[in-house]
Amino acid sequence: MKKAFITGIDGQDGSYLAEFLLGKGYKVYGMVRRVALEDPEHHLWRIKHVLNKITLYPASLESYPSIFKIVENIKPNECYHLAAQSFVSYSFEDEFSTINTNINGTHFVLSAIKENAPKCKFYFAASSEMFGMVKETPQTEKTPFHPRSPYGISKVAGFDLTRNYREAYNIFACNGILFNHESPRRGFEFVTRKITSTVAQIKLGLADELKLGNLEAKRDWGFAGDYIKAMWLMLQQDKADDYVIATNETHSVREFVELAFDYAGLNWKKYVKIDKTFYRPAEVHLLIGDYSKARKKLKWAPSVKFEELVKMMIEADMQRMQAITKGRKCNH
């Protein structure tokens, strides 16, 4: 039985990946912060339904000894390094810890694999934020990086570390340059989930406005459930390589807003307020990924369209908010 180790298993991607690998017959191990185990209701909601099928280890990305010990214990066949401080606007507020945690964490995991499980295949969650001020459109594996946030900078360093371990130590190490991928499990601080959850609240009379920053920023948005399959496919190849995973379509925040309000039968102009505090100090205006290498080599393609994604997220948030309000009424 193959053993997979996932850092950040309690996040959006980690939860979909854990389900997927369990379905493939893997023994799944995950690393979470100790606080998550102390408050599972709040921190482990995405993986609640598979908790009895996986093994969790409490550890910190900032502690090499704890990561070393986990890898030594598991000796995994595959490692998916997804954990990171990943909220871009927060990375501007606390750039030191973002850069520290993300770069050192990646280095620690790679080093632990090199020392304890050199045959383990390694996946690094790189990001389209590495392209930043884009040099060409659409972006491919060969597009130069010009990150515009501490988060993007930390991901470029992780990308280079991963490639270096592949070239210097012959570790099977891949970089997945994933463009924005969303789902009903997205964190509430991310703009897409902020939109869909607030629209659901407005629809039920629990909120009366939605504050947003730059509506003209354009992103390549896909479904997280599709993207985790690409991660797995990368580690099933004969040779380690780096891949752009995207939809090759771009949509503005404004389009996302319009669709979300439309599905709820509301006029977005009545509720959306522009708040300059949500603008980034250095904006990334246009991201669109060319995934033709992944299509050719991995036989991968996205299956969920932008409109379906928005609808899926709105419907899930409407159901969630209805359940919460129903629960509140029952308690009174």
Phi and psi in degrees as GROMACS dihedral restraints (atoms count N, CA, C in turn):
[ dihedral_restraints ]
;  ai    aj    ak    al  type     phi  dphi    fc
    3     4     5     6     1   -70.7    20    10
    4     5     6     7     1   142.8    20    10
    6     7     8     9     1  -110.9    20    10
    7     8     9    10     1   128.4    20    10
    9    10    11    12     1  -118.2    20    10
   10    11    12    13     1   137.3    20    10
   12    13    14    15     1  -114.8    20    10
   13    14    15    16     1   123.4    20    10
   15    16    17    18     1  -118.7    20    10
   16    17    18    19     1   118.3    20    10
   18    19    20    21     1   -85.3    20    10
   19    20    21    22     1   141.7    20    10
   21    22    23    24     1    73.7    20    10
   22    23    24    25     1    32.1    20    10
   24    25    26    27     1   -64.4    20    10
   25    26    27    28     1   -23.0    20    10
   27    28    29    30     1   -87.6    20    10
   28    29    30    31     1     2.1    20    10
   30    31    32    33     1   -87.1    20    10
   31    32    33    34     1  -179.8    20    10
   33    34    35    36     1   -54.4    20    10
   34    35    36    37     1   -57.1    20    10
   36    37    38    39     1   -67.5    20    10
   37    38    39    40     1   -40.8    20    10
   39    40    41    42     1   -59.4    20    10
   40    41    42    43     1   -38.7    20    10
   42    43    44    45     1   -68.7    20    10
   43    44    45    46     1   -43.7    20    10
   45    46    47    48     1   -65.5    20    10
   46    47    48    49     1   -39.5    20    10
   48    49    50    51     1   -65.6    20    10
   49    50    51    52     1   -42.6    20    10
   51    52    53    54     1   -58.9    20    10
   52    53    54    55     1   -45.8    20    10
   54    55    56    57     1   -58.9    20    10
   55    56    57    58     1   -47.8    20    10
   57    58    59    60     1   -60.6    20    10
   58    59    60    61     1   -46.8    20    10
   60    61    62    63     1   -69.4    20    10
   61    62    63    64     1   -36.2    20    10
   63    64    65    66     1   -60.9    20    10
   64    65    66    67     1   -40.2    20    10
   66    67    68    69     1   -63.4    20    10
   67    68    69    70     1   -24.9    20    10
   69    70    71    72     1   -90.9    20    10
   70    71    72    73     1     2.8    20    10
   72    73    74    75     1    86.3    20    10
   73    74    75    76     1    17.1    20    10
   75    76    77    78     1   -79.0    20    10
   76    77    78    79     1   154.5    20    10
   78    79    80    81     1   -90.5    20    10
   79    80    81    82     1   122.3    20    10
   81    82    83    84     1  -109.7    20    10
   82    83    84    85     1   127.7    20    10
   84    85    86    87     1  -117.4    20    10
   85    86    87    88     1   143.2    20    10
   87    88    89    90     1  -134.9    20    10
   88    89    90    91     1   153.5    20    10
   90    91    92    93     1  -110.5    20    10
   91    92    93    94     1   130.9    20    10
   93    94    95    96     1  -134.9    20    10
   94    95    96    97     1   161.1    20    10
   96    97    98    99     1   -70.3    20    10
   97    98    99   100     1   149.7    20    10
   99   100   101   102     1   -56.1    20    10
  100   101   102   103     1   -36.8    20    10
  102   103   104   105     1   -59.7    20    10
  103   104   105   106     1   -30.2    20    10
  105   106   107   108     1   -65.4    20    10
  106   107   108   109     1   -38.1    20    10
  108   109   110   111     1   -73.5    20    10
  109   110   111   112     1   -27.9    20    10
  111   112   113   114     1   -76.6    20    10
  112   113   114   115     1   -26.5    20    10
  114   115   116   117     1  -134.8    20    10
  115   116   117   118     1    66.7    20    10
  117   118   119   120     1   -62.8    20    10
  118   119   120   121     1   -33.0    20    10
  120   121   122   123     1   -57.3    20    10
  121   122   123   124     1   -40.1    20    10
  123   124   125   126     1   -86.2    20    10
  124   125   126   127     1   -40.0    20    10
  126   127   128   129     1   -96.9    20    10
  127   128   129   130     1   -23.6    20    10
  129   130   131   132     1  -113.1    20    10
  130   131   132   133     1    23.0    20    10
  132   133   134   135     1   -61.5    20    10
  133   134   135   136     1   -29.0    20    10
  135   136   137   138     1   -73.3    20    10
  136   137   138   139     1   -25.3    20    10
  138   139   140   141     1  -114.9    20    10
  139   140   141   142     1    14.0    20    10
  141   142   143   144     1   -53.0    20    10
  142   143   144   145     1   -41.1    20    10
  144   145   146   147     1   -74.3    20    10
  145   146   147   148     1   -11.0    20    10
  147   148   149   150     1  -119.6    20    10
  148   149   150   151     1     7.7    20    10
  150   151   152   153     1   -55.9    20    10
  151   152   153   154     1   -34.6    20    10
  153   154   155   156     1   -79.5    20    10
  154   155   156   157     1    -3.7    20    10
  156   157   158   159     1  -109.1    20    10
  157   158   159   160     1    -5.6    20    10
  159   160   161   162     1  -123.3    20    10
  160   161   162   163     1   163.7    20    10
  162   163   164   165     1  -113.8    20    10
  163   164   165   166     1   126.1    20    10
  165   166   167   168     1  -108.3    20    10
  166   167   168   169     1   141.2    20    10
  168   169   170   171     1  -118.4    20    10
  169   170   171   172     1   129.4    20    10
  171   172   173   174     1   -80.3    20    10
  172   173   174   175     1   131.5    20    10
  174   175   176   177     1  -165.7    20    10
  175   176   177   178     1   168.0    20    10
  177   178   179   180     1  -119.7    20    10
  178   179   180   181     1   141.5    20    10
  180   181   182   183     1   -62.5    20    10
  181   182   183   184     1   -18.9    20    10
  183   184   185   186     1   -87.9    20    10
  184   185   186   187     1    -1.5    20    10
  186   187   188   189     1  -116.1    20    10
  187   188   189   190     1   105.0    20    10
  189   190   191   192     1   -62.2    20    10
  190   191   192   193     1   -44.0    20    10
  192   193   194   195     1   -57.4    20    10
  193   194   195   196     1   -39.4    20    10
  195   196   197   198     1   -68.6    20    10
  196   197   198   199     1   -40.2    20    10
  198   199   200   201     1   -67.3    20    10
  199   200   201   202     1   -42.7    20    10
  201   202   203   204     1   -55.9    20    10
  202   203   204   205     1   -46.8    20    10
  204   205   206   207     1   -64.2    20    10
  205   206   207   208     1   -41.5    20    10
  207   208   209   210     1   -62.7    20    10
  208   209   210   211     1   -48.3    20    10
  210   211   212   213     1   -64.4    20    10
  211   212   213   214     1   -37.5    20    10
  213   214   215   216     1   -63.0    20    10
  214   215   216   217     1   -40.1    20    10
  216   217   218   219     1   -69.1    20    10
  217   218   219   220     1   -47.0    20    10
  219   220   221   222     1   -79.6    20    10
  220   221   222   223     1   -40.5    20    10
  222   223   224   225     1    47.5    20    10
  223   224   225   226     1    64.4    20    10
  225   226   227   228     1   -69.9    20    10
  226   227   228   229     1   157.0    20    10
  228   229   230   231     1   -85.3    20    10
  229   230   231   232     1   -30.6    20    10
  231   232   233   234     1  -137.9    20    10
  232   233   234   235     1   141.6    20    10
  234   235   236   237     1  -129.0    20    10
  235   236   237   238     1   127.2    20    10
  237   238   239   240     1  -111.9    20    10
  238   239   240   241     1   108.0    20    10
  240   241   242   243     1   -94.1    20    10
  241   242   243   244     1    94.8    20    10
  243   244   245   246     1  -106.2    20    10
  244   245   246   247     1   -19.8    20    10
  246   247   248   249     1   -67.1    20    10
  247   248   249   250     1   136.1    20    10
  249   250   251   252     1  -172.5    20    10
  250   251   252   253     1   161.4    20    10
  252   253   254   255     1   -80.1    20    10
  253   254   255   256     1   107.1    20    10
  255   256   257   258     1  -114.3    20    10
  256   257   258   259     1     3.8    20    10
  258   259   260   261     1   -89.2    20    10
  259   260   261   262     1   112.3    20    10
  261   262   263   264     1   -58.8    20    10
  262   263   264   265     1   -47.3    20    10
  264   265   266   267     1   -67.7    20    10
  265   266   267   268     1   -30.5    20    10
  267   268   269   270     1   -66.8    20    10
  268   269   270   271     1   -30.3    20    10
  270   271   272   273     1   -64.9    20    10
  271   272   273   274     1   -23.9    20    10
  273   274   275   276     1   -74.5    20    10
  274   275   276   277     1   -35.8    20    10
  276   277   278   279     1   -73.0    20    10
  277   278   279   280     1   -35.4    20    10
  279   280   281   282     1  -132.8    20    10
  280   281   282   283     1    68.3    20    10
  282   283   284   285     1   -68.2    20    10
  283   284   285   286     1   -30.4    20    10
  285   286   287   288     1   -64.9    20    10
  286   287   288   289     1   -48.4    20    10
  288   289   290   291     1   -71.5    20    10
  289   290   291   292     1   -33.1    20    10
  291   292   293   294     1   -60.8    20    10
  292   293   294   295     1   -50.3    20    10
  294   295   296   297     1   -66.9    20    10
  295   296   297   298     1   -43.9    20    10
  297   298   299   300     1   -58.4    20    10
  298   299   300   301     1   -55.3    20    10
  300   301   302   303     1   -63.1    20    10
  301   302   303   304     1   -47.7    20    10
  303   304   305   306     1   -70.0    20    10
  304   305   306   307     1   -42.3    20    10
  306   307   308   309     1   -75.1    20    10
  307   308   309   310     1   -51.0    20    10
  309   310   311   312     1   -62.5    20    10
  310   311   312   313     1   -40.6    20    10
  312   313   314   315     1   -57.2    20    10
  313   314   315   316     1   -45.4    20    10
  315   316   317   318     1   -64.2    20    10
  316   317   318   319     1   -43.5    20    10
  318   319   320   321     1   -62.2    20    10
  319   320   321   322     1   -42.8    20    10
  321   322   323   324     1   -61.9    20    10
  322   323   324   325     1   -45.6    20    10
  324   325   326   327     1   -64.3    20    10
  325   326   327   328     1   -45.1    20    10
  327   328   329   330     1   -60.6    20    10
  328   329   330   331     1   -45.1    20    10
  330   331   332   333     1   -64.2    20    10
  331   332   333   334     1   -41.8    20    10
  333   334   335   336     1   -62.3    20    10
  334   335   336   337     1   -37.3    20    10
  336   337   338   339     1   -67.7    20    10
  337   338   339   340     1   -45.9    20    10
  339   340   341   342     1   -56.7    20    10
  340   341   342   343     1   -41.4    20    10
  342   343   344   345     1   -79.1    20    10
  343   344   345   346     1   -36.5    20    10
  345   346   347   348     1  -111.6    20    10
  346   347   348   349     1   -23.7    20    10
  348   349   350   351     1  -149.2    20    10
  349   350   351   352     1    63.1    20    10
  351   352   353   354     1   -61.2    20    10
  352   353   354   355     1   -15.9    20    10
  354   355   356   357     1   -90.5    20    10
  355   356   357   358     1    -5.0    20    10
  357   358   359   360     1   -67.5    20    10
  358   359   360   361     1   134.7    20    10
  360   361   362   363     1   -85.9    20    10
  361   362   363   364     1   134.6    20    10
  363   364   365   366     1  -117.2    20    10
  364   365   366   367     1   133.6    20    10
  366   367   368   369     1  -117.2    20    10
  367   368   369   370     1   129.2    20    10
  369   370   371   372     1  -109.8    20    10
  370   371   372   373     1   130.1    20    10
  372   373   374   375     1   -80.1    20    10
  373   374   375   376     1    87.0    20    10
  375   376   377   378     1   -79.5    20    10
  376   377   378   379     1  -177.7    20    10
  378   379   380   381     1  -149.3    20    10
  379   380   381   382     1   150.3    20    10
  381   382   383   384     1   -64.8    20    10
  382   383   384   385     1   -18.4    20    10
  384   385   386   387     1   -63.3    20    10
  385   386   387   388     1   -15.0    20    10
  387   388   389   390     1   -67.7    20    10
  388   389   390   391     1   -26.8    20    10
  390   391   392   393     1   -75.3    20    10
  391   392   393   394     1   -34.6    20    10
  393   394   395   396     1    50.5    20    10
  394   395   396   397     1  -111.0    20    10
  396   397   398   399     1   -79.5    20    10
  397   398   399   400     1    93.3    20    10
  399   400   401   402     1   -65.1    20    10
  400   401   402   403     1   140.0    20    10
  402   403   404   405     1   -90.4    20    10
  403   404   405   406     1   -19.5    20    10
  405   406   407   408     1  -157.7    20    10
  406   407   408   409     1   157.2    20    10
  408   409   410   411     1  -133.0    20    10
  409   410   411   412     1   130.9    20    10
  411   412   413   414     1   -72.7    20    10
  412   413   414   415     1   168.3    20    10
  414   415   416   417     1   -90.0    20    10
  415   416   417   418     1   138.2    20    10
  417   418   419   420     1  -122.1    20    10
  418   419   420   421     1  -175.5    20    10
  420   421   422   423     1   -63.6    20    10
  421   422   423   424     1   -19.1    20    10
  423   424   425   426     1   -98.2    20    10
  424   425   426   427     1    -5.4    20    10
  426   427   428   429     1   -66.6    20    10
  427   428   429   430     1   130.3    20    10
  429   430   431   432     1   -63.9    20    10
  430   431   432   433     1   148.1    20    10
  432   433   434   435     1   -86.3    20    10
  433   434   435   436     1   141.8    20    10
  435   436   437   438     1  -147.9    20    10
  436   437   438   439     1    72.1    20    10
  438   439   440   441     1   -63.2    20    10
  439   440   441   442     1   148.6    20    10
  441   442   443   444     1  -120.6    20    10
  442   443   444   445     1    17.7    20    10
  444   445   446   447     1  -152.2    20    10
  445   446   447   448     1   156.4    20    10
  447   448   449   450     1   -55.8    20    10
  448   449   450   451     1   -36.3    20    10
  450   451   452   453     1   -60.2    20    10
  451   452   453   454     1   -49.0    20    10
  453   454   455   456     1   -59.7    20    10
  454   455   456   457     1   -40.6    20    10
  456   457   458   459     1   -62.9    20    10
  457   458   459   460     1   -44.3    20    10
  459   460   461   462     1   -64.1    20    10
  460   461   462   463     1   -32.6    20    10
  462   463   464   465     1   -73.9    20    10
  463   464   465   466     1   -33.9    20    10
  465   466   467   468     1   -62.7    20    10
  466   467   468   469     1   -42.7    20    10
  468   469   470   471     1   -62.7    20    10
  469   470   471   472     1   -42.2    20    10
  471   472   473   474     1   -63.3    20    10
  472   473   474   475     1   -40.0    20    10
  474   475   476   477     1   -59.1    20    10
  475   476   477   478     1   -47.5    20    10
  477   478   479   480     1   -67.4    20    10
  478   479   480   481     1   -37.9    20    10
  480   481   482   483     1   -60.9    20    10
  481   482   483   484     1   -45.1    20    10
  483   484   485   486     1   -61.5    20    10
  484   485   486   487     1   -46.6    20    10
  486   487   488   489     1   -64.0    20    10
  487   488   489   490     1   -38.2    20    10
  489   490   491   492     1   -64.7    20    10
  490   491   492   493     1   -42.1    20    10
  492   493   494   495     1   -65.3    20    10
  493   494   495   496     1   -31.8    20    10
  495   496   497   498     1   -67.1    20    10
  496   497   498   499     1   -45.2    20    10
  498   499   500   501     1   -81.2    20    10
  499   500   501   502     1   -36.9    20    10
  501   502   503   504     1   -85.3    20    10
  502   503   504   505     1   -36.5    20    10
  504   505   506   507     1  -118.1    20    10
  505   506   507   508     1     5.3    20    10
  507   508   509   510     1    61.3    20    10
  508   509   510   511     1    29.5    20    10
  510   511   512   513     1   -78.5    20    10
  511   512   513   514     1   139.0    20    10
  513   514   515   516     1   -75.0    20    10
  514   515   516   517     1    92.5    20    10
  516   517   518   519     1  -126.1    20    10
  517   518   519   520     1   124.2    20    10
  519   520   521   522     1  -118.0    20    10
  520   521   522   523     1   147.4    20    10
  522   523   524   525     1  -108.7    20    10
  523   524   525   526     1   126.3    20    10
  525   526   527   528     1  -103.6    20    10
  526   527   528   529     1   110.3    20    10
  528   529   530   531     1   -87.0    20    10
  529   530   531   532     1    87.7    20    10
  531   532   533   534     1   -87.9    20    10
  532   533   534   535     1   130.2    20    10
  534   535   536   537     1   -81.4    20    10
  535   536   537   538     1   173.5    20    10
  537   538   539   540     1   -50.8    20    10
  538   539   540   541     1   128.0    20    10
  540   541   542   543     1  -134.3    20    10
  541   542   543   544     1   132.7    20    10
  543   544   545   546     1  -124.6    20    10
  544   545   546   547     1   172.2    20    10
  546   547   548   549     1  -178.3    20    10
  547   548   549   550     1   173.3    20    10
  549   550   551   552     1   -63.7    20    10
  550   551   552   553     1   -10.9    20    10
  552   553   554   555     1   -96.6    20    10
  553   554   555   556     1     6.6    20    10
  555   556   557   558     1   -63.6    20    10
  556   557   558   559     1   148.3    20    10
  558   559   560   561     1   -66.8    20    10
  559   560   561   562     1   149.3    20    10
  561   562   563   564     1   -68.9    20    10
  562   563   564   565     1   -17.0    20    10
  564   565   566   567     1   -78.5    20    10
  565   566   567   568     1   -15.8    20    10
  567   568   569   570     1   -81.7    20    10
  568   569   570   571     1   144.7    20    10
  570   571   572   573     1   -57.1    20    10
  571   572   573   574     1   -39.6    20    10
  573   574   575   576     1   -63.9    20    10
  574   575   576   577     1   -45.6    20    10
  576   577   578   579     1   -72.8    20    10
  577   578   579   580     1   -33.0    20    10
  579   580   581   582     1   -60.3    20    10
  580   581   582   583     1   -43.0    20    10
  582   583   584   585     1   -63.8    20    10
  583   584   585   586     1   -54.5    20    10
  585   586   587   588     1   -66.9    20    10
  586   587   588   589     1   -37.4    20    10
  588   589   590   591     1   -71.6    20    10
  589   590   591   592     1   -35.9    20    10
  591   592   593   594     1   -71.9    20    10
  592   593   594   595     1   -38.3    20    10
  594   595   596   597     1   -59.5    20    10
  595   596   597   598     1   -43.3    20    10
  597   598   599   600     1   -60.9    20    10
  598   599   600   601     1   -39.9    20    10
  600   601   602   603     1   -67.1    20    10
  601   602   603   604     1   -41.8    20    10
  603   604   605   606     1   -61.9    20    10
  604   605   606   607     1   -44.9    20    10
  606   607   608   609     1   -58.1    20    10
  607   608   609   610     1   -35.9    20    10
  609   610   611   612     1   -93.6    20    10
  610   611   612   613     1     8.1    20    10
  612   613   614   615     1    75.1    20    10
  613   614   615   616     1    20.3    20    10
  615   616   617   618     1   -98.6    20    10
  616   617   618   619     1    -7.4    20    10
  618   619   620   621     1  -149.9    20    10
  619   620   621   622     1   158.9    20    10
  621   622   623   624     1  -129.2    20    10
  622   623   624   625     1     3.9    20    10
  624   625   626   627     1  -156.2    20    10
  625   626   627   628     1   160.6    20    10
  627   628   629   630     1  -129.1    20    10
  628   629   630   631     1   116.5    20    10
  630   631   632   633     1   -94.1    20    10
  631   632   633   634     1   127.0    20    10
  633   634   635   636     1  -135.2    20    10
  634   635   636   637     1   163.8    20    10
  636   637   638   639     1   -94.9    20    10
  637   638   639   640     1  -120.7    20    10
  639   640   641   642     1   -74.6    20    10
  640   641   642   643     1   107.6    20    10
  642   643   644   645     1   -76.0    20    10
  643   644   645   646     1   -15.8    20    10
  645   646   647   648     1   -90.7    20    10
  646   647   648   649     1    -8.2    20    10
  648   649   650   651     1   -59.8    20    10
  649   650   651   652     1   136.5    20    10
  651   652   653   654     1  -114.1    20    10
  652   653   654   655     1   137.2    20    10
  654   655   656   657     1  -134.2    20    10
  655   656   657   658     1   158.3    20    10
  657   658   659   660     1   -99.2    20    10
  658   659   660   661     1   101.9    20    10
  660   661   662   663     1  -103.8    20    10
  661   662   663   664     1   125.2    20    10
  663   664   665   666     1  -125.7    20    10
  664   665   666   667     1  -177.6    20    10
  666   667   668   669     1   -97.3    20    10
  667   668   669   670     1   126.0    20    10
  669   670   671   672     1   -54.2    20    10
  670   671   672   673     1   -36.6    20    10
  672   673   674   675     1   -60.8    20    10
  673   674   675   676     1   -30.4    20    10
  675   676   677   678     1   -74.0    20    10
  676   677   678   679     1   -38.5    20    10
  678   679   680   681     1   -72.6    20    10
  679   680   681   682     1   -30.0    20    10
  681   682   683   684     1   -68.9    20    10
  682   683   684   685     1   -26.0    20    10
  684   685   686   687     1   -65.2    20    10
  685   686   687   688     1   -37.3    20    10
  687   688   689   690     1   -63.6    20    10
  688   689   690   691     1   -38.6    20    10
  690   691   692   693     1   -58.9    20    10
  691   692   693   694     1   -48.4    20    10
  693   694   695   696     1   -62.3    20    10
  694   695   696   697     1   -44.3    20    10
  696   697   698   699     1   -59.7    20    10
  697   698   699   700     1   -37.0    20    10
  699   700   701   702     1   -58.5    20    10
  700   701   702   703     1   -37.7    20    10
  702   703   704   705     1   -84.8    20    10
  703   704   705   706     1    -2.2    20    10
  705   706   707   708     1   -96.9    20    10
  706   707   708   709     1    -1.0    20    10
  708   709   710   711     1   -79.2    20    10
  709   710   711   712     1   164.9    20    10
  711   712   713   714     1   -74.6    20    10
  712   713   714   715     1   -28.9    20    10
  714   715   716   717     1  -129.0    20    10
  715   716   717   718     1   137.1    20    10
  717   718   719   720     1   -72.9    20    10
  718   719   720   721     1   141.2    20    10
  720   721   722   723     1  -157.1    20    10
  721   722   723   724     1   177.2    20    10
  723   724   725   726     1  -114.2    20    10
  724   725   726   727     1   141.0    20    10
  726   727   728   729     1  -138.0    20    10
  727   728   729   730     1   140.8    20    10
  729   730   731   732     1   -85.1    20    10
  730   731   732   733     1   129.5    20    10
  732   733   734   735     1  -119.5    20    10
  733   734   735   736     1   117.2    20    10
  735   736   737   738     1  -159.5    20    10
  736   737   738   739     1  -172.4    20    10
  738   739   740   741     1  -113.6    20    10
  739   740   741   742     1   -10.6    20    10
  741   742   743   744     1    64.0    20    10
  742   743   744   745     1    27.5    20    10
  744   745   746   747     1  -132.8    20    10
  745   746   747   748     1   146.1    20    10
  747   748   749   750     1  -125.0    20    10
  748   749   750   751     1   144.1    20    10
  750   751   752   753     1  -139.5    20    10
  751   752   753   754     1   146.0    20    10
  753   754   755   756     1   -84.4    20    10
  754   755   756   757     1   161.7    20    10
  756   757   758   759     1   -58.3    20    10
  757   758   759   760     1   -37.5    20    10
  759   760   761   762     1   -57.6    20    10
  760   761   762   763     1   -43.7    20    10
  762   763   764   765     1   -62.1    20    10
  763   764   765   766     1   -41.4    20    10
  765   766   767   768     1   -61.1    20    10
  766   767   768   769     1   -44.7    20    10
  768   769   770   771     1   -61.1    20    10
  769   770   771   772     1   -49.2    20    10
  771   772   773   774     1   -57.7    20    10
  772   773   774   775     1   -47.5    20    10
  774   775   776   777     1   -62.9    20    10
  775   776   777   778     1   -45.3    20    10
  777   778   779   780     1   -60.1    20    10
  778   779   780   781     1   -46.6    20    10
  780   781   782   783     1   -67.7    20    10
  781   782   783   784     1   -37.0    20    10
  783   784   785   786     1   -58.3    20    10
  784   785   786   787     1   -47.8    20    10
  786   787   788   789     1   -59.7    20    10
  787   788   789   790     1   -31.0    20    10
  789   790   791   792     1   -88.5    20    10
  790   791   792   793     1     0.2    20    10
  792   793   794   795     1    71.1    20    10
  793   794   795   796     1    33.1    20    10
  795   796   797   798     1  -122.6    20    10
  796   797   798   799     1   155.6    20    10
  798   799   800   801     1   -93.3    20    10
  799   800   801   802     1   111.8    20    10
  801   802   803   804     1   -60.6    20    10
  802   803   804   805     1   -31.0    20    10
  804   805   806   807     1   -63.4    20    10
  805   806   807   808     1   -23.1    20    10
  807   808   809   810     1   -73.8    20    10
  808   809   810   811     1   -24.8    20    10
  810   811   812   813     1  -116.3    20    10
  811   812   813   814     1   -22.7    20    10
  813   814   815   816     1   -84.8    20    10
  814   815   816   817     1   127.6    20    10
  816   817   818   819     1  -118.4    20    10
  817   818   819   820     1   133.0    20    10
  819   820   821   822     1   -84.2    20    10
  820   821   822   823     1   128.1    20    10
  822   823   824   825     1  -123.3    20    10
  823   824   825   826     1   112.6    20    10
  825   826   827   828     1   -60.5    20    10
  826   827   828   829     1   -21.2    20    10
  828   829   830   831     1   -67.8    20    10
  829   830   831   832     1   -16.5    20    10
  831   832   833   834     1   -89.3    20    10
  832   833   834   835     1    -1.0    20    10
  834   835   836   837     1   -74.5    20    10
  835   836   837   838     1   143.0    20    10
  837   838   839   840     1   -79.1    20    10
  838   839   840   841     1   150.0    20    10
  840   841   842   843     1   -59.6    20    10
  841   842   843   844     1   -35.5    20    10
  843   844   845   846     1  -133.0    20    10
  844   845   846   847     1   104.7    20    10
  846   847   848   849     1   -81.6    20    10
  847   848   849   850     1   146.4    20    10
  849   850   851   852     1  -104.1    20    10
  850   851   852   853     1   114.9    20    10
  852   853   854   855     1   -88.5    20    10
  853   854   855   856     1   -37.9    20    10
  855   856   857   858     1  -139.6    20    10
  856   857   858   859     1   114.5    20    10
  858   859   860   861     1  -121.9    20    10
  859   860   861   862     1   128.5    20    10
  861   862   863   864     1  -151.4    20    10
  862   863   864   865     1   125.1    20    10
  864   865   866   867     1  -103.4    20    10
  865   866   867   868     1   141.0    20    10
  867   868   869   870     1   -99.6    20    10
  868   869   870   871     1   108.0    20    10
  870   871   872   873     1   -97.3    20    10
  871   872   873   874     1    22.4    20    10
  873   874   875   876     1   -62.0    20    10
  874   875   876   877     1   -30.5    20    10
  876   877   878   879     1   -65.2    20    10
  877   878   879   880     1   -43.9    20    10
  879   880   881   882     1   -64.5    20    10
  880   881   882   883     1   -37.4    20    10
  882   883   884   885     1   -64.3    20    10
  883   884   885   886     1   -42.5    20    10
  885   886   887   888     1   -73.4    20    10
  886   887   888   889     1   -49.8    20    10
  888   889   890   891     1   -86.6    20    10
  889   890   891   892     1   -36.9    20    10
  891   892   893   894     1   -98.2    20    10
  892   893   894   895     1    -9.2    20    10
  894   895   896   897     1    58.2    20    10
  895   896   897   898     1    37.5    20    10
  897   898   899   900     1  -106.1    20    10
  898   899   900   901     1   143.5    20    10
  900   901   902   903     1  -152.3    20    10
  901   902   903   904     1   148.8    20    10
  903   904   905   906     1   -68.6    20    10
  904   905   906   907     1   146.9    20    10
  906   907   908   909     1  -110.8    20    10
  907   908   909   910     1   -19.7    20    10
  909   910   911   912     1  -102.8    20    10
  910   911   912   913     1   123.7    20    10
  912   913   914   915     1   -78.8    20    10
  913   914   915   916     1   159.7    20    10
  915   916   917   918     1   -51.9    20    10
  916   917   918   919     1   -49.1    20    10
  918   919   920   921     1   -62.0    20    10
  919   920   921   922     1   -40.6    20    10
  921   922   923   924     1   -64.4    20    10
  922   923   924   925     1   -38.4    20    10
  924   925   926   927     1   -62.9    20    10
  925   926   927   928     1   -47.7    20    10
  927   928   929   930     1   -61.2    20    10
  928   929   930   931     1   -43.9    20    10
  930   931   932   933     1   -63.0    20    10
  931   932   933   934     1   -44.3    20    10
  933   934   935   936     1   -58.4    20    10
  934   935   936   937     1   -43.8    20    10
  936   937   938   939     1   -70.4    20    10
  937   938   939   940     1   -40.8    20    10
  939   940   941   942     1   -63.6    20    10
  940   941   942   943     1   -46.6    20    10
  942   943   944   945     1   -61.4    20    10
  943   944   945   946     1   -42.5    20    10
  945   946   947   948     1   -64.4    20    10
  946   947   948   949     1   -41.0    20    10
  948   949   950   951     1   -71.6    20    10
  949   950   951   952     1   -33.2    20    10
  951   952   953   954     1   -64.2    20    10
  952   953   954   955     1   -45.9    20    10
  954   955   956   957     1   -61.9    20    10
  955   956   957   958     1   -42.6    20    10
  957   958   959   960     1   -63.0    20    10
  958   959   960   961     1   -47.3    20    10
  960   961   962   963     1   -66.1    20    10
  961   962   963   964     1   -36.8    20    10
  963   964   965   966     1   -64.2    20    10
  964   965   966   967     1   -41.0    20    10
  966   967   968   969     1   -64.5    20    10
  967   968   969   970     1   -40.3    20    10
  969   970   971   972     1   -65.2    20    10
  970   971   972   973     1   -46.7    20    10
  972   973   974   975     1   -67.8    20    10
  973   974   975   976     1   -35.5    20    10
  975   976   977   978     1   -63.5    20    10
  976   977   978   979     1   -43.3    20    10
  978   979   980   981     1   -61.6    20    10
  979   980   981   982     1   -40.4    20    10
  981   982   983   984     1   -64.4    20    10
  982   983   984   985     1   -41.5    20    10
  984   985   986   987     1   -64.8    20    10
  985   986   987   988     1   -39.7    20    10
  987   988   989   990     1   -64.4    20    10
  988   989   990   991     1   -31.1    20    10
  990   991   992   993     1   -77.0    20    10
  991   992   993   994     1   -16.9    20    10
